[in-house]
C-alpha cells in the first residue's frame, strides 16, 4: 500500500486516516477472503451483455476506461468486537510512531470497513487487568468508536488476574479483533484468549512490535524504562544484545506455539509496516 504510516500519524485525524486506509484497500483488493470484516465486494469483472448497467462502477470507468461490474458480497451483520490494550507498554514508540497510535489507526480502519459492511461494532479496552466496555453496538457505533479511540490513553501495569467478557454471547458468530503488544509477565494474555476462544468466536490478534524489540540493533549505553512500572535501568546495549535477542525469539516461538488453537489467528506486525499492507494481508489471508 502506498500510504505511509508516518503520514497517517501526522494527519492527527483518526476518522480521516481510517477512511484513507480503507479506501486504499477498496481500490487495491480485487478479491478478498471474507473474515467477518472486509470489503463490500468480492471482485470486479468486465461488463457482459445482460448485466444491469447500474452495477457498473462509473468512478472506476472514469479512471480506467473499462466497464467493470461489482460482484457484491452479502452484508454480514456480524458482531465485530474490538479490544485495545491500554496498558502502559502501548506508549512505546520508534521513529515518532507510537504503538498506541498505530493500533488506533488499525482498529479505526477495520471499524470503517465493518461500518460499510453493516457489521455490529463494539469497542473494549483492557487496562489494569480489566476489560472495560467502551462503545456498545448500536447506532453510530463507528463514529463513537473513532471518538473514543481519539481520546483513549494507555497507562499503568497489567494487574495479573483473570479478566473476562461476561457480556459476550456465544449464540451467534462473532469476530474479536485485538490490538496489543501481547507482552506479558506470566501467561495472562494466553489465559484470556483460551477463556474466550470458541467455535462461534473467531479471534484475530494483531501483535504490534517495534523493530528494536525484534532485532535489538542498538549500540552504546542506554537508559531503558519499563513503561508500565516506570522502573529504569542503564545498560550497555552491546553486552546484552545476544541475551535480548534470544529471549525475544524464545518468547515469540512459545507464543506462536501456544496460539495454534482453533479459531485463533496471530498476526505479528512491526511499527515500520505500512498499515494498509498489514490490513490487506489480513483480508486476503496472506502474510504481512
CORVEN-V978337 format. One line per field, one symbol per residue. phi: phi as a letter, one per 40 degrees, with the letter a starting at -180 (. if undefined). psi: psi as a letter, one per 40 degrees, with the letter a starting at -180 (. if undefined). A space follows every 10 residues. Layout:
phi = ???
psi = ???
This chain:
phi = .cccdccccc dfaccccccc cccccdccbc bbccbgaicc bcabaccbdh ccdccccccc cccbgbcbbc bcccccfccb bbbbcbcdcc cdabfgbccc cdcccccccc cccccccgcc babbbbafgb cbcbbccicf cccccccccd ccbbagcccc abcabcccbb cbcabbbbba cfcbcbbccc cccccbcacb bcbbbccbbc ccccbfbcbg cbbcbcccbg cbacacdccb dccccccccc cccccdcccc bdgbbbbcbc cccdcdcccc ccccgccc
psi = idhidddddd dfgddddddd ddddddddhd iihhfehaie idiiiihihe ihdeehgddd ddddeihhhh hiihhdfihh hhhhhfidee ehihfehidd dddddddddd ddddddefih iihiihifei hhhdhiiaif dddddddddd ehihiiihhh agiigdehhe diiihhhhhi efhidbfddd dddddeiide hhhhhhhhii dddddgeiia hihhhhedee hihhihddde dddddddddd ddddddddeg iiehhhhhii dehhdddddd dddeeii.
